[in-house]
Structure formats: C-alpha cells, structure tokens
C-alpha cells in the first residue's frame, strides 16, 4: 500500500466499552478519519457510529470490505477472536492495531506476525508505554539520573472490575483475570526499561470465588471466578536484572505508588501506566519531592499518547517516526504472561524463547509539533458561527497587554503578552517566550534563595512539558491560575470576578482559533514542573500574538 495524502482511514471492529475511548480520541484528530464501526451486534455498532459521527457501520466482514481504509483497530471481545480478525485484516492489506492481547496463545500471535512480516505492520496495546510518565522515566534512566537500575517492582491493588465495569465477567474468565487485564500495561514498562524477560517464577490464589456486577443494567448478576485474582511473579531479564510484580483484585484499597525502581544513586518512582489518555497518575518525581530529597526533577513528556501511537503506523501519511509498540513487543508480553500463568499452576520456573527487540523512545522533537486537532468553532445560539473580536491592531495588542497585566500579582503571578517577531511562529517560539518568563522569576530576589543555581529548561524541554488545553477551558483556567493560590486554595490573589473578567477578555482577544498550552494535566491534577517550586503555567497563541501566565508558590 503506497502512501497517499489525506487522513489515515481507520476501521473499528468491536463496539464494546473500550471503543468509546478510542472513538473519542481519534475523532479529535484531523489526520485520522474513522470510516466505519463493526460489531457482531449491529445495533451496538450503529449506536457507536451515530454517537461519534461515523458514516457507516456493519459486521466485521463489512468493515474489512470497506474502501479507503488503511488501518483496522481490533477491539473484539473475547481475546480469542483477536488473531482471526487481525489475520483477516492483514490478508486484506490493512495495518492492524490490536487491543491487548494479540491472541490467547503466543503461537497464534507468532503466526499472525509471520503472515504480516512482508506486508502491513501489526501493533498491540498497551500504548500507554508512550505516555508522559514512562517516557520521562526512560529518558531519566538513559541519562543516568538515578544510576543503574537494579530492579523494578510493581504492585497493583484494586477491588476488581466488577465494581465499575458493566460487563466484567470476561475479566474473571480463563485466559483473563487481573494478570492478563492489568499485567500488560505494567509488564510493558518493565520490558521497555530493562529489556526482554528470560524466565519467570510465580504463585497465585483466588480471593473470592464469585463476583457480582455492581453497575449498569446487569447490576446484581453473579458469575464464577475461573482464574487467580492474586498473582505474584519474579521475572529475570536478559541483562540479569529482576522485576517483582503483584496483581491483586480483591476487596482491598491499600497501596502507595504503583511503581518503584531501586537504583544505585536514588530510588525512582513512576506514575500509573494504565491511566492514559483519559486520566493519568501524578509524576513520580515531582518538583516538591525532588527539592526535598535532592533528586533531579524532570518535566514529563506530553500526554498525547493516543496521537503518538496511531502516528507510528506506516500507512498514509508516510511514516516519519519509528514503530514503537510493535507486534513483536506484544508477542513477547503475551509469552511472559502465559509463562507466569503456567508457573502459578506448576510451581516451576518457566523460560521464554521470544524477545521484544529494541524499543525506541518517542522522539522528543515530535512532541514540539502542534497536534492536528479538529477545531469546532463556538456556535452562536442565534445561528452561524460566533465571531469574537481578536487582536487585529495596535490598540488590540495594547488591550491584550493590559488585560494580562490585570491578572498579575507581585512575587506570585508573572505574566507577559506580545507579538512574535519570528516568521511563522509555532510551539518552539512560544516555549522560548516561556523560558524568558522563567528567567524573570529566577532573577526575582524574592525567589533566588529558593532557586539556587536554577537555570530554566531549554525550549525543547519546555515543549515536552506542555499539554494542549481546549479553547473553551482556557478562560476559567486562566482566571483560576491568577486568582487561587497553588498551595493554599483558600487564599486569593485576586477577586474572582476581576480575574474572570480579565481572563475572558484575553481569550476573546486571541480568538477562537488560538491554541492553548499548560503544564497541567487538567483531568487528574498532575503537573509537569518547570521549576523546583510549585508552578502553574498557561500559554496561548493565535500564531501572531501570545499571552503567558505563570504562578509560582512554595509552602
């Protein structure tokens, strides 16, 4: 299949619960176009398609016969159906992204990959290894920030998916359970850090023999548990290092961080690799813990992992990035999981023949590119598209600067607004302005004793720390940043009404097509710190003008 211009045509096969997340993510991007949704239950496929504005729906056969499609997203349930659907897609010349796992048995997965070897690429979930915490951790380890990683350890404790999933039975069926449901997300991170697994030993048990659905239309329905819900495994990697993992799905709620790596210089903590893109865990090495422990704080890579993953497929547009979450990686993870399962049953150490190969990092330069999002202009209740007054004159720029100045507070909220001097400015130029604002903070005598030797991050590092923010969220975010203290929310730097009025005017002046960026993950409160202090940033640009607001705090 030769590259062609235009968006990547995508088919979805499987309209279950997880399809909502895929469709909601893919519909945001102008360079991916979901053409059809398929499912054995045609009414469910139609519902998903209509809800997300997809023009066609049908059976899996209909999906594979659909014209103008390069990539099939295989979300079928149960997992036993994955290899057949993926094989048919490969035979039809389609690139394949499969939800975890590629198959039930490693041999099935290997057969699929062999058939695809000379043709379309195959990739498999979890794509969360592309997420901000994992990529930041991998770069920190590669730089030697914590010395050599001696081992890694993971603990997953939840009450079980029956507490929240409307159809949880398959999570407790044969070849499933928390090991095969949650295990791939964590094991993939282990492998990305330490390489392929060579042998495993494991034990397991079942906490409750029966599970009861607690949400949705099927609340109260009971089902038998056919798998261990408590598994502890010790894995040895090809470099001789070890990983200890435990997956628990019993009525417990304890547990500190999900992930730690003892290392020669300092322990290293990681965020939860399962929560992406909807929500994510707090970065393991925050500016606050870094300052108090003496460890280095690294800004986290942006959270656009779903965007990054479909861009690694080789279908049109032509590939510009390495394929990171490969079929070989998915096959190795499945091989390790089934070996753990066998070890639980036999009590013996199990050995692996498969290898994952080298897992490249997400290129840092790619994070600085503005994502190609579908923009939806704000609608006017009286019809048509609402037109906002924007910065179109010297008077407008003066008003932008004045509105930003109204949001500033000495020693706390630093602001800047202006016009770019560079031709065709984009995120790197905006990051350069942010770096200048951080330098102003570092030069402020009020903060110098808290920032000894501080040098602002480089523009590429700042790009890597930024997350996109929807335009409709910009004004309330800016008002809160200016008015509410980061550390003591009960303290106000400005009256709420004053901050809201000025923020609304700033966003209006930059216009509805402006792009907005922050170092916050609004969904979960995680912050990609730009200083060793507490900091909160919002930056906006319409491609000609910019506005920056930065709050600094310390406890």
C-alpha positions as CSV (number, residue, x, y, z in Angstrom):
1,X,0.0,0.0,0.0
2,X,1.6,3.2,-1.1
3,X,1.4,6.5,0.9
4,X,-1.2,8.9,-0.2
5,X,-2.1,12.4,1.0
6,X,-5.0,13.0,3.4
7,X,-6.1,11.5,6.7
8,X,-5.5,7.9,7.6
9,X,-8.6,5.9,7.1
10,X,-9.5,3.8,10.2
11,X,-11.9,1.0,10.8
12,X,-13.1,0.0,14.3
13,X,-14.0,-3.7,14.8
14,X,-15.6,-4.2,18.2
15,X,-18.1,-1.7,19.6
16,X,-17.8,-2.6,23.3
17,X,-17.0,-0.3,26.3
18,X,-13.3,0.4,25.2
19,X,-14.4,1.6,21.8
20,X,-15.8,4.8,23.4
21,X,-12.2,5.8,24.4
22,X,-10.8,5.0,21.0
23,X,-13.5,6.8,19.1
24,X,-13.4,9.9,21.4
25,X,-9.7,10.1,21.0
26,X,-9.5,9.5,17.2
27,X,-12.3,12.0,16.4
28,X,-10.2,14.8,17.8
29,X,-7.5,14.5,15.1
30,X,-7.9,15.8,11.5
31,X,-5.3,13.3,10.2
32,X,-7.2,10.2,11.2
33,X,-10.7,9.5,9.9
34,X,-12.8,6.7,11.3
35,X,-14.8,5.4,8.3
36,X,-16.8,2.5,9.7
37,X,-17.6,0.7,13.0
38,X,-18.2,-3.0,13.1
39,X,-19.5,-5.5,15.6
40,X,-21.4,-8.8,15.7
41,X,-24.2,-6.8,17.4
42,X,-25.2,-4.4,14.6
43,X,-27.3,-2.2,16.8
44,X,-24.3,-1.6,19.1
45,X,-22.1,-0.8,16.1
46,X,-24.8,1.6,14.8
47,X,-25.1,3.3,18.2
48,X,-21.3,3.9,18.5
49,X,-21.1,5.1,14.9
50,X,-24.0,7.6,15.2
51,X,-22.8,8.8,18.6
52,X,-19.4,9.7,17.1
53,X,-20.4,10.9,13.7
54,X,-19.1,7.9,11.8
55,X,-20.8,7.4,8.5
56,X,-21.1,3.6,8.3
57,X,-21.4,0.5,10.5
58,X,-21.8,-3.2,9.9
59,X,-20.3,-6.6,10.6
60,X,-16.6,-7.3,10.7
61,X,-16.9,-8.6,7.1
62,X,-18.4,-5.2,6.1
63,X,-15.6,-3.4,7.8
64,X,-12.8,-5.3,6.0
65,X,-14.5,-4.8,2.7
66,X,-14.9,-1.0,3.2
67,X,-12.9,1.2,0.7
68,X,-10.5,3.9,1.6
69,X,-9.2,2.3,4.8
70,X,-5.6,1.7,5.8
71,X,-5.8,0.7,9.5
72,X,-8.0,-1.7,11.4
73,X,-8.4,-1.2,15.2
74,X,-9.2,-4.6,16.6
75,X,-11.3,-4.3,19.8
76,X,-13.1,-7.6,19.5
77,X,-14.1,-9.5,22.7
78,X,-13.3,-12.1,23.7
79,X,-9.5,-12.1,23.2
80,X,-9.8,-15.5,21.4
81,X,-11.3,-13.6,18.5
82,X,-8.3,-11.3,18.1
83,X,-6.0,-13.4,15.9
84,X,-8.7,-14.4,13.4
85,X,-9.8,-10.8,12.9
86,X,-6.2,-9.4,12.8
87,X,-5.2,-12.2,10.3
88,X,-8.2,-11.3,8.0
89,X,-7.2,-7.6,8.2
90,X,-3.6,-8.4,7.3
91,X,-4.8,-10.5,4.4
92,X,-6.8,-7.6,3.2
93,X,-3.7,-5.4,3.2
94,X,-4.7,-3.4,6.3
95,X,-2.4,-2.3,9.1
96,X,-3.6,-3.6,12.5
97,X,-3.7,-2.2,16.0
98,X,-5.0,-4.8,18.4
99,X,-6.2,-4.3,21.9
100,X,-4.4,-6.5,24.4
101,X,-3.6,-9.2,23.9
102,X,-2.7,-10.1,20.4
103,X,-4.0,-13.6,21.0
104,X,-4.7,-16.2,23.7
105,X,-1.6,-18.3,22.9
106,X,1.8,-17.0,21.9
107,X,1.9,-19.4,19.0
108,X,-1.2,-17.8,17.5
109,X,0.4,-14.3,17.9
110,X,3.6,-15.6,16.2
111,X,1.7,-17.0,13.3
112,X,-0.1,-13.7,12.8
113,X,3.2,-11.7,12.8
114,X,4.9,-14.1,10.4
115,X,2.0,-13.6,8.0
116,X,2.4,-9.8,8.3
117,X,6.2,-9.9,8.1
118,X,6.3,-8.8,4.4
119,X,3.3,-6.6,4.5
120,X,1.4,-4.3,6.8
121,X,2.6,-3.6,10.3
122,X,0.9,-5.0,13.4
123,X,0.9,-3.3,16.8
124,X,-0.7,-4.2,20.1
125,X,-1.9,-2.4,23.2
126,X,-0.9,-1.2,25.7
127,X,0.1,2.1,24.0
128,X,0.4,3.6,27.5
129,X,4.2,3.0,27.3
130,X,4.2,6.1,25.0
131,X,2.7,8.1,27.8
132,X,4.3,11.0,29.7
133,X,5.4,9.2,32.9
134,X,7.0,6.2,31.2
135,X,8.8,8.3,28.5
136,X,10.1,10.7,31.2
137,X,11.3,7.8,33.3
138,X,13.0,6.1,30.4
139,X,14.8,9.3,29.5
140,X,15.9,9.9,33.1
141,X,17.2,6.4,33.3
142,X,19.0,6.7,30.0
143,X,20.6,10.0,31.2
144,X,21.9,8.2,34.3
145,X,19.9,10.5,36.7
146,X,19.5,7.7,39.2
147,X,22.4,5.4,38.2
148,X,22.0,1.9,37.0
149,X,18.5,0.5,37.7
150,X,19.0,-2.6,39.8
151,X,15.4,-3.9,39.6
152,X,11.8,-2.8,39.3
153,X,8.8,-3.6,41.3
154,X,5.1,-3.2,40.7
155,X,2.1,-3.6,43.0
156,X,-1.5,-3.4,41.6
157,X,-4.3,-3.5,44.2
158,X,-7.9,-2.9,43.2
159,X,-11.3,-4.3,44.4
160,X,-11.8,-5.7,40.9
161,X,-13.6,-4.5,37.7
162,X,-16.9,-5.8,39.0
163,X,-17.1,-2.6,41.0
164,X,-17.2,-0.4,37.9
165,X,-17.4,-2.3,34.6
166,X,-20.9,-3.0,33.3
167,X,-19.8,-6.4,31.7
168,X,-16.9,-7.6,34.0
169,X,-17.4,-11.4,33.5
170,X,-14.7,-11.7,30.9
171,X,-12.1,-10.2,33.3
172,X,-12.5,-13.3,35.5
173,X,-12.7,-15.9,32.8
174,X,-10.0,-18.4,31.6
175,X,-7.1,-16.6,30.0
176,X,-8.1,-13.3,31.6
177,X,-8.2,-12.1,35.2
178,X,-6.1,-9.2,36.5
179,X,-2.9,-10.9,35.2
180,X,-3.9,-10.6,31.5
181,X,-6.0,-7.4,32.0
182,X,-3.7,-5.1,34.0
183,X,-0.5,-7.1,33.6
184,X,0.4,-6.0,30.0
185,X,0.4,-2.3,31.0
186,X,2.9,-2.8,33.8
187,X,5.0,-5.6,32.2
188,X,5.5,-3.5,29.0
189,X,7.1,-0.8,31.1
190,X,9.4,-3.3,32.8
191,X,10.5,-4.5,29.4
192,X,10.9,-1.0,28.0
193,X,13.3,-0.2,30.9
194,X,15.2,-3.5,31.3
195,X,14.8,-5.4,28.0
196,X,13.3,-8.8,27.3
197,X,12.3,-11.3,30.1
198,X,14.1,-14.7,30.0
199,X,12.5,-16.5,32.9
200,X,9.7,-16.2,35.5
201,X,8.5,-17.8,38.7
202,X,5.1,-17.1,40.1
203,X,2.5,-18.0,42.7
204,X,-1.2,-17.2,42.8
205,X,-4.6,-17.6,44.6
206,X,-8.2,-16.6,44.3
207,X,-9.7,-14.2,46.8
208,X,-13.4,-14.6,46.0
209,X,-15.0,-17.4,44.0
210,X,-18.0,-15.4,42.9
211,X,-18.2,-11.8,41.6
212,X,-21.3,-9.6,41.4
213,X,-21.9,-6.9,38.9
214,X,-22.3,-3.6,40.7
215,X,-23.1,-1.1,38.0
216,X,-25.2,-0.8,34.8
217,X,-28.2,-2.7,33.6
218,X,-26.9,-6.0,34.9
219,X,-26.3,-5.0,38.5
220,X,-26.7,-7.9,40.8
221,X,-25.8,-10.6,38.3
222,X,-23.2,-13.1,39.7
223,X,-20.6,-15.1,37.9
224,X,-17.9,-17.6,38.9
225,X,-14.2,-16.7,39.0
226,X,-12.2,-19.1,36.9
227,X,-8.7,-17.6,37.4
228,X,-6.3,-16.5,40.2
229,X,-7.0,-12.9,41.2
230,X,-3.8,-12.6,43.3
231,X,-0.6,-13.3,41.4
232,X,2.9,-12.5,42.5
233,X,5.7,-13.0,40.0
234,X,9.5,-12.6,39.9
235,X,11.0,-12.0,36.4
236,X,14.6,-12.1,35.3
237,X,15.7,-10.1,32.3
238,X,18.3,-10.8,29.7
239,X,20.7,-8.3,31.4
240,X,20.4,-10.3,34.6
241,X,18.2,-7.7,36.4
242,X,15.0,-8.6,38.1
243,X,11.4,-7.3,38.4
244,X,8.9,-8.2,41.1
245,X,5.2,-7.7,40.3
246,X,2.0,-8.4,42.1
247,X,-1.6,-8.1,40.7
248,X,-4.3,-8.2,43.3
249,X,-8.1,-8.0,42.6
250,X,-9.7,-8.5,46.0
251,X,-11.6,-6.1,48.2
252,X,-8.6,-4.1,49.2
253,X,-7.9,-0.4,48.7
254,X,-4.4,0.0,50.1
255,X,-1.2,0.7,48.3
256,X,1.2,3.6,47.9
257,X,2.8,4.2,44.5
258,X,2.2,1.5,41.9
259,X,5.8,1.5,40.6
260,X,9.3,1.9,42.0
261,X,12.9,1.1,40.8
262,X,15.7,0.8,43.3
263,X,18.8,2.2,41.7
264,X,22.4,2.9,42.6
265,X,22.0,6.7,43.3
266,X,18.4,7.0,44.3
267,X,15.1,5.2,44.1
268,X,12.8,6.2,41.3
269,X,9.0,6.2,41.3
270,X,6.8,6.1,38.3
271,X,3.2,7.1,37.6
272,X,0.4,4.6,36.9
273,X,0.9,3.4,33.3
274,X,-2.7,2.2,32.9
275,X,-4.3,5.7,33.1
276,X,-3.9,7.2,29.6
277,X,-5.1,9.1,27.8
278,X,-8.2,9.9,29.9
279,X,-6.5,10.4,33.2
280,X,-3.0,9.8,34.4
281,X,-1.1,9.4,37.6
282,X,1.0,12.1,39.2
283,X,4.6,12.2,38.0
284,X,6.7,10.0,40.3
285,X,9.4,12.7,40.8
286,X,7.6,15.9,41.4
287,X,9.4,19.2,41.9
288,X,8.4,19.1,45.5
289,X,9.9,15.7,46.2
290,X,12.9,16.5,44.1
291,X,13.7,19.6,46.1
292,X,13.3,17.9,49.4
293,X,15.2,14.7,48.5
294,X,17.9,16.2,46.4
295,X,16.9,14.2,43.3
296,X,16.6,15.7,39.9
297,X,13.2,16.7,38.7
298,X,12.4,16.0,35.0
299,X,9.5,17.6,33.1
300,X,7.2,14.9,31.8
301,X,6.6,14.4,28.1
302,X,3.1,15.4,26.9
303,X,0.2,13.1,27.4
304,X,-0.9,12.8,23.7
305,X,-0.1,9.1,23.6
306,X,-3.1,8.0,21.5
307,X,-2.0,10.6,18.9
308,X,1.6,9.3,19.1
309,X,0.6,5.7,18.7
310,X,-1.5,5.9,15.6
311,X,1.2,8.1,14.0
312,X,3.7,5.2,14.4
313,X,1.7,3.1,11.9
314,X,3.2,3.1,8.4
315,X,0.1,3.8,6.5
316,X,-0.5,7.1,4.7
317,X,0.6,9.7,5.5
318,X,4.1,8.3,5.0
319,X,5.9,7.3,8.2
320,X,8.0,9.8,10.0
321,X,8.5,8.1,13.3
322,X,9.7,4.6,14.4
323,X,7.1,2.0,15.1
324,X,7.4,1.7,18.9
325,X,4.6,-0.5,20.2
326,X,5.3,-3.4,17.8
327,X,3.7,-6.8,17.2
328,X,7.0,-8.4,18.4
329,X,6.7,-6.5,21.7
330,X,3.0,-7.6,22.1
331,X,4.0,-11.2,21.3
332,X,6.8,-11.1,24.0
333,X,4.4,-9.6,26.6
334,X,1.9,-12.4,25.9
335,X,4.6,-15.0,26.1
336,X,5.7,-13.7,29.5
337,X,2.1,-13.5,30.8
338,X,1.3,-17.1,29.7
339,X,4.6,-18.2,31.3
340,X,3.6,-16.6,34.6
341,X,0.2,-18.3,34.3
342,X,1.9,-21.7,33.8
343,X,4.3,-21.1,36.7
344,X,1.3,-20.4,39.0
345,X,-0.2,-23.7,38.0
346,X,3.0,-25.8,38.1
347,X,5.1,-24.2,40.7
348,X,8.1,-24.3,38.3
349,X,10.3,-21.6,36.8
350,X,9.3,-21.0,33.2
351,X,11.7,-19.9,30.4
352,X,10.9,-17.7,27.4
353,X,12.3,-18.0,23.9
354,X,10.8,-14.8,22.5
355,X,12.4,-11.4,22.6
356,X,10.9,-8.0,22.3
357,X,13.6,-6.3,20.4
358,X,14.8,-2.8,20.9
359,X,12.0,-0.4,22.0
360,X,12.8,3.1,20.8
361,X,11.9,6.3,22.7
362,X,9.2,8.6,21.4
363,X,11.3,11.2,19.5
364,X,11.4,14.3,21.7
365,X,11.3,16.5,18.7
366,X,7.9,15.1,17.7
367,X,6.3,16.5,20.9
368,X,7.0,20.0,19.9
369,X,4.8,19.8,16.8
370,X,1.3,21.2,17.2
371,X,-1.2,18.4,17.1
372,X,-3.5,18.4,14.2
373,X,-6.8,18.7,16.0
374,X,-10.2,19.1,14.6
375,X,-11.4,22.5,15.6
376,X,-15.0,23.2,16.3
377,X,-15.8,26.9,16.2
378,X,-18.1,28.0,19.0
379,X,-21.7,28.1,17.9
380,X,-24.0,31.1,18.2
381,X,-27.4,30.3,19.7
382,X,-28.9,32.6,17.0
383,X,-27.3,30.6,14.2
384,X,-24.0,30.6,12.4
385,X,-20.5,30.8,14.0
386,X,-19.8,33.2,16.7
387,X,-17.2,35.8,15.8
388,X,-15.0,37.0,18.6
389,X,-13.1,40.3,18.4
390,X,-9.4,39.5,18.2
391,X,-6.0,41.2,18.3
392,X,-6.0,42.9,14.9
393,X,-4.5,46.3,15.7
394,X,-2.0,48.1,17.9
395,X,-5.0,49.1,20.1
396,X,-5.9,45.4,20.4
397,X,-2.4,44.4,21.4
398,X,-2.4,47.2,24.0
399,X,-5.6,45.8,25.4
400,X,-4.2,42.3,25.5
401,X,-1.1,43.5,27.4
402,X,-3.4,45.5,29.8
403,X,-5.7,42.5,30.4
404,X,-2.8,40.3,31.2
405,X,-1.3,42.9,33.5
406,X,-4.6,42.9,35.4
407,X,-4.0,39.2,36.1
408,X,-0.5,39.6,37.7
409,X,0.4,39.6,41.3
410,X,3.9,40.6,42.5
411,X,6.0,37.6,43.6
412,X,3.2,35.2,42.7
413,X,1.7,35.5,39.2
414,X,4.0,36.6,36.4
415,X,2.6,37.5,33.0
416,X,3.7,38.5,29.6
417,X,1.9,39.3,26.3
418,X,3.1,40.5,22.9
419,X,3.6,39.9,19.2
420,X,6.0,37.4,17.8
421,X,8.9,38.7,15.8
422,X,9.8,35.4,14.1
423,X,8.1,34.3,10.8
424,X,5.6,31.5,11.1
425,X,5.9,31.1,14.9
426,X,4.8,27.8,16.5
427,X,5.2,26.0,19.8
428,X,9.1,26.3,19.9
429,X,8.8,30.1,19.6
430,X,6.1,30.1,22.3
431,X,8.4,27.9,24.5
432,X,11.2,30.5,24.1
433,X,8.9,33.2,25.5
434,X,8.0,30.9,28.4
435,X,11.7,30.4,29.0
436,X,12.2,34.1,29.2
437,X,9.4,34.4,31.8
438,X,11.0,31.6,33.9
439,X,14.3,33.6,33.7
440,X,12.5,36.6,35.1
441,X,11.3,34.5,38.0
442,X,14.8,33.3,38.6
443,X,16.1,36.9,38.6
444,X,13.4,38.0,41.2
445,X,15.2,38.5,44.5
446,X,12.1,37.1,46.3
447,X,12.7,33.7,44.9
448,X,16.5,33.5,44.5
449,X,17.1,31.8,47.8
450,X,14.6,29.0,46.8
451,X,16.2,28.7,43.4
452,X,20.0,28.5,43.9
453,X,21.7,27.7,40.7
454,X,18.4,27.3,38.8
455,X,18.5,27.5,35.0
456,X,15.2,27.4,33.1
457,X,14.6,24.4,31.0
458,X,15.5,24.6,27.3
459,X,12.8,25.4,24.8
460,X,12.6,21.7,23.6
461,X,12.3,20.6,27.3
462,X,9.5,23.2,27.8
463,X,7.8,21.9,24.7
464,X,8.0,18.4,26.2
465,X,6.3,19.6,29.4
466,X,3.3,21.2,27.7
467,X,-0.2,19.7,27.3
468,X,-2.9,21.1,25.0
469,X,-5.9,22.8,26.5
470,X,-9.2,23.2,24.8
471,X,-10.1,26.8,24.0
472,X,-13.4,26.6,26.0
473,X,-11.3,25.7,29.1
474,X,-8.8,28.5,28.7
475,X,-10.6,31.4,30.3
476,X,-11.6,29.6,33.5
477,X,-8.2,28.0,33.8
478,X,-6.5,31.4,33.4
479,X,-8.8,33.0,35.9
480,X,-8.1,30.3,38.5
481,X,-4.4,30.4,37.9
482,X,-4.4,34.2,38.5
483,X,-6.8,34.2,41.5
484,X,-6.3,31.0,43.5
485,X,-3.0,30.2,45.4
486,X,-1.5,26.9,44.3
487,X,-0.6,25.8,47.8
488,X,-3.3,27.4,49.9
489,X,-6.5,27.4,47.8
490,X,-8.4,29.3,50.4
491,X,-6.1,32.3,49.7
492,X,-7.0,34.5,46.8
493,X,-4.5,36.7,44.9
494,X,-7.4,38.5,43.1
495,X,-11.1,38.7,43.5
496,X,-12.7,36.0,41.4
497,X,-14.8,38.5,39.4
498,X,-11.8,40.6,38.5
499,X,-9.8,37.5,37.3
500,X,-12.7,36.1,35.3
501,X,-13.3,39.4,33.5
502,X,-9.7,39.8,32.5
503,X,-9.3,36.2,31.5
504,X,-12.4,36.2,29.4
505,X,-11.0,39.3,27.6
506,X,-7.6,37.7,27.0
507,X,-9.1,34.6,25.5
508,X,-11.5,36.7,23.4
509,X,-8.7,38.8,22.0
510,X,-6.6,35.9,20.9
511,X,-9.7,34.4,19.2
512,X,-11.4,31.1,18.8
513,X,-8.6,29.6,16.7
514,X,-5.9,30.2,19.3
515,X,-4.0,27.2,20.7
516,X,-3.6,26.9,24.5
517,X,-1.0,25.0,26.4
518,X,-0.4,24.2,30.1
519,X,2.0,22.2,32.2
520,X,-1.1,20.7,34.0
521,X,-3.0,17.5,33.2
522,X,-6.4,19.0,34.0
523,X,-8.0,15.6,34.2
524,X,-6.0,14.4,37.2
525,X,-4.1,17.3,38.6
526,X,-0.6,16.1,37.6
527,X,1.9,18.9,36.9
528,X,5.0,18.8,34.7
529,X,7.0,21.1,36.9
530,X,9.2,23.8,35.2
531,X,10.9,24.9,38.4
532,X,11.9,23.2,41.7
533,X,9.0,25.1,43.3
534,X,5.2,24.7,42.8
535,X,4.4,26.2,39.4
536,X,1.4,26.5,37.1
537,X,1.6,27.8,33.6
538,X,-0.9,28.7,30.8
539,X,0.3,29.9,27.4
540,X,-1.8,30.9,24.4
541,X,-1.1,32.0,20.9
542,X,-3.0,32.7,17.7
543,X,0.1,32.4,15.6
544,X,0.9,36.1,15.7
545,X,0.4,37.1,19.3
546,X,0.9,35.3,22.6
547,X,-0.1,35.5,26.3
548,X,1.6,33.8,29.2
549,X,0.7,33.5,32.9
550,X,2.8,31.7,35.4
551,X,2.1,31.2,39.1
552,X,4.9,30.4,41.5
553,X,4.3,29.1,45.1
554,X,6.1,27.5,47.9
555,X,5.0,26.0,51.2
